[in-house]
Amino acid sequence: MMEQLNRSKQFYLFIVFTCVSIFAMAQNEALFKKGNDFYNEGKYQKAIDAYLEVSENNEHSAALYYNLGNSYYKLNQIAPSIYYYEKALLLDPNDQDIQNNLQFAKNMTIDAIDVMPQTGIDKIFENFVGKLSYQTWAVLAIVAMVAFVVLFLLYYFSAYSSKKRIFFGLSILFVIISLASLGFAYQQQGLELNKQPAIIFAKETSVMSEPNMGSSEVFKLHEGTKVNVLEVLGEWKKIKLADGKIGWLPNNDLKEIKDF
């Protein structure tokens, strides 16, 4: 009897959860369409309000952030436009429209940051290992390990010495591929975790040598510039530019992109 009651309760909770989820999805779709209508009518601030309401409902998509970026760009608000284009690019790195519009927005920024050139091992790593995400390398490691097991079994049960040599050689090759892919996945995951990109939102801000206003100014940054957050200390964040410059900024002067 008690078991039947528990099952009935679980079924009831499942139905309620499903209904709530469907209602939330329908509401988000309606808000998204409303935002699109406002955008097409040239009412960009109203479009932003509708899109932000969708975002506040824990809806995250490249299309949503792309539309937010477009809306802010139309209002000449450079920092938020770049911020949302960057968020969209995180979710869809290969979208050409996002890449193009992001570049248009970046062309309106003041700071010209030269990217530090890569040399030697770093360049080789980026050109080869960096082409795939750590998830892809992990999947490749698993596939290669499965291939190794199959080939090793074929080697073990094969009756012909010529085939045994082939299967043995291929099994060794795949176990090497699996271990290498696992190592690349680990390296890529470490790099991803160390990447905490952020966008400067202050019109102009002074980057300090230490996390306090009494320290010396290292350089200035302006809205829309992309930085990488290295460390957080109280109300300050240590940032690094693409050209290698490092300094401290107040929390309120920038917004981190990976906040979902």
Secondary structure, DSSP 8 states (H G I E B T S, - for coil): -HHHHHHHHHHHHHHHHHHHHHHHHHHHHHHHHHHHHHHHTT-HHHHHHHHHHHHHTT---HHHHHHHHHHHHHTT-HHHHHHHHHHHHHH-TT-HHHHHHHHHHHTT-S---------HHHHHHHHHGGGS-HHHHHHHHHHHHHHHHHHHHHHHH-S-HHHHHHHHHHHHHHHHHHHHHHHHHHHHHHHHHH--EEEE-SSEEEEESSSSTTS-EEEEEETT-EEEEEEEETTEEEEE-TTS-EEEEEGGGEEES---
